[in-house]
Amino acid sequence: MIIHKERRICDNNFTGKIPNFISQWTQIWRLHIQGCSFEGPLPLSISALTQLKDLRISDLIGGASTFPSLEKMPHLSILVLRNCLIRGTIPNYFRDMVNLSTIDLSFNNLTGEIPSSFSQLENADYMYVNHLPQYFLVF
């Protein structure tokens, strides 16, 4: 049996909500949902994808969502939730995501401060939060 470690749903005319059956893809390492016309909010089922190393979702339309529950994704190195209609504050669980090298949370409706836990992300070379690029240099 071949287990595919990657799912890309990109650059097409799919509409509607992101399907909840993605929660069954528990062994994938990479999930890209970009360039579609999917509606928000982000599905809660995304938290079941604990093996992800690369999560990229962008350009949702419709309903807003709060920040998704990602704290059980210790392997995550690339996180792109760009223009996903996320509102509210950024959670503090990022301090435990030591493998993150890229974070793009731009073009959302985030409020509050950037959590101090972001200073503990020593591997983060690229961070883009809303319309303010921030670069962390690792010495």
N, C-alpha and C positions, 0 to 999 in steps of 0.2 A: 504494500500500500504506500503510495506516495502522498506525503503531506506537504502541500504548498505553503510556504512561509510568507507569502506576499499576496495582498489583495489591493488592486488599484481600480477604483471606480472613478475615472477621470475623463474630462473633455467629451461629454456627451450631452444628450438632452433629457436625461432622467429627471423626473419630477416627483413630488410627494415627499414624505418623510424618509429619513434614512431608515432602512428596514431594521427591525429589532433582531432579526436572525443573525446579525453580525456578532451577537453575543456567543454564538456557537463556534466562532472561529478562534477558539482559545489558544491554539498553538501557533498562530501567525506572529511574525516578527515585524511586519510592515503593513500599515493600512493607510492608503491615500484616497481621499474623497475630495476631489478638486475639479473645478471647471464644469460643474453640473448645475442644476437648478433645484437641488434638494431644499426642503424647508426645515427650519429649526422647529423646536429646540433640538440640541444635541441629545441623542438617546441615552437614557440612564444605563442601558445595557453595555455601553462602551467600557464601563468599569470591569467587566468580565475578561477583558483582553490583557491579562496580566503578563504575558510574554512579549508584549510590544517593545521594540527598540526605536521605532520610527512611526509617529502618528502625525498625519497631515490632513486636516479638514479645513476647507475654506469656502467662502462665498455662499453661505446659507441665506435663504430668504425667508420671510415670514416671522414666525414666533421666536421670541427671545428666550434665553436660558441662563441659568446661573452657571458658575464654573463647574465643569464636570469632575467627578470623583476619580482622580488618577493616582491616588496615593499607593495603590497596590501594583504599580508598574515600575518596579525598581530598575529594570533594564533600559528604560526609556532614555535615548540619547538625543533624539530630534522630536521636538514638539512644536507643531504649527497648528494653531487654532486661529486662523486669520479671517476676519470678517465673518464670525460665527454668531453674531448677535448676543454675545455673552455680556451679561450685566452684573454689576456688583463688584466685590473685591476679589483680589487674587488670594487663594488660600496659602497658609503657611507650610503645607506639607512639602513644598519644594526643597526644603533643607535636606530631606532624605533622598532626593533624586540626584545622587552624586554623579551619575553618568551623563547628565544633560550637557550637550555641547551647543545646541541651537534651540532657542526659544523665540517663537514669533506669536505674539498675542495681539498684533496690531489690528486696528480698525474694528474694535469692539466697543462696548459701552462700559468699560471698567472704571471703577471709582476707588477712592481711597489712595493709600500710599503703596508703593512697591514694597513688598514685605522684606524685612531685614534678612530673612532666610535666603534671599537671592545672593547675598554677599558670601554665602557658604558654597555657592556653586562654582567651584574652582575650575571645572572643565568647560564652563560656558564661554565660548569665544564670541558668540553672536546672540544678542538679545534685542528684540524689537517689541516694545510695549506701546500700544496705541500709536501715536504719531511721533514718538520720541525714540530715536535709535540710541541704544546704550551699549557700549562695548566694554567687556571686562578683559583686562590683560592678566594673564597668568604668568607669574614669575617663578 
